[in-house]
């Protein structure tokens, strides 16, 4: 048997990078995790999770800036893109998937890009996150000037994500990096940096935990606020929802009753007269105008209920 020299092993081994992100540090509160009772394990995880909302609160100003960028882009006919790998990328896909049924947003408004493609939703795709050229090529192909591109990377250094951000910026898009590393070097190369300080994970390096929870909160907060600013919510009610089943059709009637104070019978009749369009029925009931006038006011106001009501009042 031929002996293998150490230098030969180094030459043939796949590349390995030591990541210095906070998520890779050991958490002193969980060093004896494998010796704890089940209840104590759950307590340690729960106590760590409590840090996440406060960490997100600390970056709300930067999220607000990102919301305003996205609203301006969508109003101008541009798009919002998420680029991510692993847990971060899957959370981006999840956020995008829920926007259309919740807010009836056009499907081209938000686009999710996952390193490794659709297969990576269900299993890890080897070396996909290290493919900076792949991220750059994908962004170069689908991102246009004026778009908003949000990179999702717990460590703040994922090559696929950084490659996409660099290519997007070169094409004239606004770039945002969301990560769990407040000191990520890439902060200097994006327009908006959202570094959520979630600290070390309970299981060292397992960014599906606090870092993932923080990204879920930020994405939900961001996309929901975008939809609110674009008039897809009236008061705190979902008025642009798609009624694809009996429960949701019932919810439409409940929303009309809540928003207008009208009876179930009147709300049902208004929705029927509006051909099932919740916004038209709502504007008609609140303003007292006929369905055709309500529909015309919504068309003039880009289907923003408050603006439509103001038009009818004037």
Beta strands, then each sheet from edge to edge (+ up, - down):
strand 1: 80-84
strand 2: 110-114
strand 3: 148-152
strand 4: 174-179
strand 5: 192-195
strand 6: 233-234
strand 7: 237-238
sheet 1: 2+ 1+ 3+ 4+ 5+
sheet 2: 6+ 7-
end
